[in-house]
Amino acid sequence: MNFQQLSNLQYWASLFSSPWSIAINVFDILIVAYILYRFTKAIAGTKIMILVRGVVIFVLAQVVANILGLTTISWLINQIITYGVIAAVVIFSPEIRTGLERLGRATDFFSTTQISAEEQMIRAFVKSVEYMSPRKIGALVAIQRVRTLQEYIATGIPLDANISAELLINIFIPNTPLHDGAVIIRENRIAVTSAYLLDRKHRDFQGVWDQTPGSYRFVRSIRCLDLHRLRGNRWHFYYL
């Protein structure tokens, strides 16, 4: 198929000449659309995405040039696309290699299972507790739910980082600058660390505390998915 065919009515009529032809073409379009979707998702946020956007712009420009009969511009765009692809392979070779490696892992490429941010957070908690509990390393984490923790967030050191077990472990290792105080999690991200809770002198306090009936309630346990393994450790998770 070339760009001239797109403006040919007979070409479009041939695509829908029979029910079988319609089914085949629809199936063909769905497969291509799915592959493009998975490919775009795989390269999102990488340098190669810039290349793809540039190619799309040049292709659209060539379509417009062909429709309007701009021969010189169409020829020039053809040359840019032809030699630009060769240059792009050299310039973006590391990104292309990474993309092909991901494409080669068919189970990852065609997988539709998405891990929620909540589950990723829980897995980070489990992994960090498994490391810190045998070493008697304590931690204090407050997770913002319905009620705001802004007054406590203001007392901490801003972080705004993705939650990972490695980061949590490094924060709570004793005798480090961020060790003392609480980590506050907001919208499944570590908002701050070294935060004061309840204006207590000793911030890693024990037990259950109620500020006022119907207000903040701090609970010494985790109640998400399979986190019963965490109970009994020296971690204090506070859900609001």
C-alpha positions as CSV (number, residue, x, y, z in Angstrom):
1,M,0.0,0.0,0.0
2,N,1.2,3.5,-0.8
3,F,-0.2,7.0,0.0
4,Q,-2.0,7.3,-3.3
5,Q,-4.1,4.3,-2.4
6,L,-5.5,6.1,0.6
7,S,-7.4,8.5,-1.7
8,N,-8.6,5.8,-4.1
9,L,-12.2,4.9,-3.5
10,Q,-11.9,1.6,-5.3
11,Y,-9.2,0.6,-2.8
12,W,-11.5,1.2,0.1
13,A,-14.4,-0.6,-1.6
14,S,-12.2,-3.7,-2.1
15,L,-11.5,-3.8,1.6
16,F,-15.3,-4.3,2.3
17,S,-16.3,-6.3,-0.7
18,S,-17.5,-9.3,1.2
19,P,-18.2,-10.3,4.9
20,W,-15.1,-12.5,4.9
21,S,-13.0,-9.6,3.6
22,I,-14.5,-7.3,6.3
23,A,-13.7,-9.8,9.1
24,I,-10.1,-10.3,7.9
25,N,-9.4,-6.6,7.6
26,V,-11.0,-5.8,11.0
27,F,-8.9,-8.7,12.6
28,D,-5.8,-7.3,10.9
29,I,-6.4,-3.8,12.2
30,L,-7.0,-5.1,15.7
31,I,-3.8,-7.0,15.7
32,V,-1.8,-4.0,14.5
33,A,-3.5,-1.7,16.9
34,Y,-2.7,-4.0,19.9
35,I,1.0,-4.4,18.8
36,L,1.3,-0.6,18.5
37,Y,-0.3,-0.1,21.9
38,R,2.0,-2.5,23.6
39,F,5.0,-1.1,21.7
40,T,4.1,2.5,22.7
41,K,3.6,1.4,26.3
42,A,7.0,-0.3,26.3
43,I,8.9,2.7,25.0
44,A,7.0,5.4,26.9
45,G,9.4,7.7,28.8
46,T,12.4,6.7,26.8
47,K,14.5,8.6,24.2
48,I,13.2,6.4,21.4
49,M,9.7,7.8,22.0
50,I,11.0,11.2,20.8
51,L,12.2,9.4,17.6
52,V,8.8,7.8,17.1
53,R,7.0,11.2,17.5
54,G,9.3,12.7,14.9
55,V,8.6,9.9,12.4
56,V,4.9,10.2,12.9
57,I,5.1,14.0,12.2
58,F,7.1,13.4,9.0
59,V,4.7,10.7,7.8
60,L,1.7,12.9,8.4
61,A,3.5,15.8,6.6
62,Q,4.2,13.5,3.7
63,V,0.5,12.4,3.5
64,V,-0.6,16.1,3.4
65,A,2.1,16.9,0.8
66,N,0.9,14.0,-1.4
67,I,-2.8,15.1,-1.1
68,L,-1.9,18.7,-2.0
69,G,0.4,17.6,-4.8
70,L,3.5,19.2,-3.3
71,T,6.0,17.1,-5.2
72,T,9.2,18.8,-4.0
73,I,8.2,18.7,-0.3
74,S,7.1,15.1,-0.6
75,W,10.5,14.2,-2.2
76,L,12.4,16.0,0.5
77,I,10.4,14.3,3.3
78,N,11.0,11.0,1.6
79,Q,14.8,11.5,1.7
80,I,14.7,12.6,5.4
81,I,12.7,9.5,6.4
82,T,14.9,7.2,4.4
83,Y,18.3,8.5,5.7
84,G,16.9,9.5,9.0
85,V,16.0,5.9,9.9
86,I,19.6,4.9,9.3
87,A,20.9,7.7,11.5
88,A,18.4,7.0,14.2
89,V,19.5,3.3,14.4
90,V,23.0,4.6,15.1
91,I,22.0,7.3,17.5
92,F,19.4,5.4,19.5
93,S,21.1,2.0,19.4
94,P,21.1,1.5,23.2
95,E,17.4,2.3,23.5
96,I,16.6,0.1,20.4
97,R,18.5,-2.8,21.9
98,T,16.7,-2.4,25.2
99,G,13.3,-2.3,23.4
100,L,14.1,-5.4,21.4
101,E,15.2,-7.2,24.6
102,R,11.8,-6.4,26.2
103,L,10.0,-7.4,23.0
104,G,11.9,-10.7,23.1
105,R,10.5,-11.4,26.5
106,A,7.0,-12.3,25.2
107,T,5.6,-12.9,28.6
108,D,6.3,-9.4,29.6
109,F,5.3,-7.8,26.3
110,F,1.9,-9.5,26.1
111,S,1.2,-9.5,29.8
112,T,-2.0,-7.6,30.8
113,T,-1.6,-8.0,34.5
114,Q,-0.9,-4.7,36.2
115,I,0.4,-4.4,39.8
116,S,-1.4,-1.7,41.6
117,A,0.4,1.0,43.5
118,E,-1.1,-0.3,46.7
119,E,0.2,-3.8,46.1
120,Q,3.7,-2.4,45.2
121,M,3.7,-0.5,48.4
122,I,2.7,-3.6,50.4
123,R,5.4,-5.7,48.7
124,A,8.0,-3.0,49.6
125,F,6.8,-3.2,53.3
126,V,7.1,-6.9,53.4
127,K,10.5,-7.0,51.9
128,S,11.9,-4.3,54.1
129,V,10.4,-5.9,57.3
130,E,11.9,-9.2,56.3
131,Y,15.3,-7.5,56.3
132,M,15.0,-5.2,59.3
133,S,13.1,-7.5,61.8
134,P,15.9,-10.0,62.4
135,R,18.3,-7.1,62.9
136,K,16.0,-5.4,65.5
137,I,15.6,-2.3,63.4
138,G,12.5,-0.3,64.3
139,A,10.5,2.0,62.0
140,L,7.6,4.4,62.2
141,V,5.3,4.9,59.1
142,A,2.2,6.9,58.8
143,I,-0.1,6.4,55.8
144,Q,-2.5,9.2,54.9
145,R,-5.9,7.9,54.0
146,V,-9.0,10.1,54.3
147,R,-7.8,12.7,56.8
148,T,-4.9,15.0,55.9
149,L,-1.5,14.7,57.6
150,Q,-0.3,18.0,56.3
151,E,0.5,19.4,59.8
152,Y,2.8,16.4,60.4
153,I,4.2,16.5,56.9
154,A,5.3,20.1,57.5
155,T,7.6,18.9,60.3
156,G,9.5,16.4,58.1
157,I,12.2,16.4,55.4
158,P,10.5,16.4,51.9
159,L,11.3,13.4,49.8
160,D,8.4,12.8,47.3
161,A,9.9,9.4,46.3
162,N,8.5,6.1,45.0
163,I,8.2,3.5,47.7
164,S,10.8,0.8,47.6
165,A,12.1,-1.7,50.2
166,E,15.7,-0.5,49.6
167,L,14.7,3.1,50.3
168,L,12.8,2.3,53.5
169,I,15.7,0.2,54.8
170,N,18.2,3.0,54.1
171,I,15.9,5.5,55.9
172,F,15.6,3.5,59.1
173,I,19.1,2.2,59.4
174,P,20.2,3.5,62.9
175,N,22.6,6.5,63.2
176,T,21.7,8.0,59.8
177,P,20.4,11.5,59.3
178,L,16.9,10.3,58.4
179,H,16.6,7.6,60.9
180,D,14.8,9.5,63.7
181,G,11.1,10.2,63.2
182,A,8.4,8.9,61.0
183,V,8.0,8.3,57.3
184,I,4.7,9.7,56.0
185,I,3.2,8.1,52.9
186,R,0.7,10.1,50.8
187,E,-0.9,8.9,47.5
188,N,1.4,5.8,47.5
189,R,4.6,7.9,47.6
190,I,7.0,8.7,50.4
191,A,6.1,12.4,51.1
192,V,8.5,13.1,53.9
193,T,10.8,11.4,56.4
194,S,12.0,12.4,59.9
195,A,8.5,13.8,60.7
196,Y,7.3,14.5,64.2
197,L,4.0,12.8,65.2
198,L,1.8,14.1,68.0
199,D,4.6,16.4,69.3
200,R,6.0,13.7,71.5
201,K,9.6,14.0,72.6
202,H,10.2,10.3,71.8
203,R,8.8,9.9,68.4
204,D,9.0,6.1,68.0
205,F,6.1,5.7,70.5
206,Q,4.3,2.5,71.4
207,G,0.7,1.4,71.4
208,V,-2.6,2.8,70.2
209,W,-3.5,6.4,70.5
210,D,-6.7,8.3,70.0
211,Q,-6.6,12.1,69.7
212,T,-10.3,12.6,70.0
213,P,-13.3,10.3,69.4
214,G,-14.1,10.3,65.7
215,S,-10.9,12.0,64.8
216,Y,-7.4,10.5,64.1
217,R,-7.0,6.9,65.0
218,F,-3.6,5.3,64.9
219,V,-3.5,1.6,64.8
220,R,-0.5,-0.6,65.4
221,S,-0.9,-3.1,62.6
222,I,-1.3,-3.5,58.9
223,R,-4.7,-4.5,57.5
224,C,-4.0,-5.0,53.8
225,L,-3.8,-8.2,51.8
226,D,-1.4,-10.8,53.3
227,L,0.3,-8.5,55.8
228,H,-0.4,-10.6,58.9
229,R,3.3,-11.6,58.6
230,L,4.3,-8.1,59.7
231,R,2.5,-8.2,63.0
232,G,4.7,-8.7,66.0
233,N,7.7,-7.0,64.4
234,R,9.1,-3.7,65.6
235,W,7.2,-1.7,62.9
236,H,4.4,0.7,63.7
237,F,2.1,1.4,60.8
238,Y,-0.6,4.0,61.3
239,Y,-3.7,4.0,59.1
240,L,-6.1,6.9,59.1
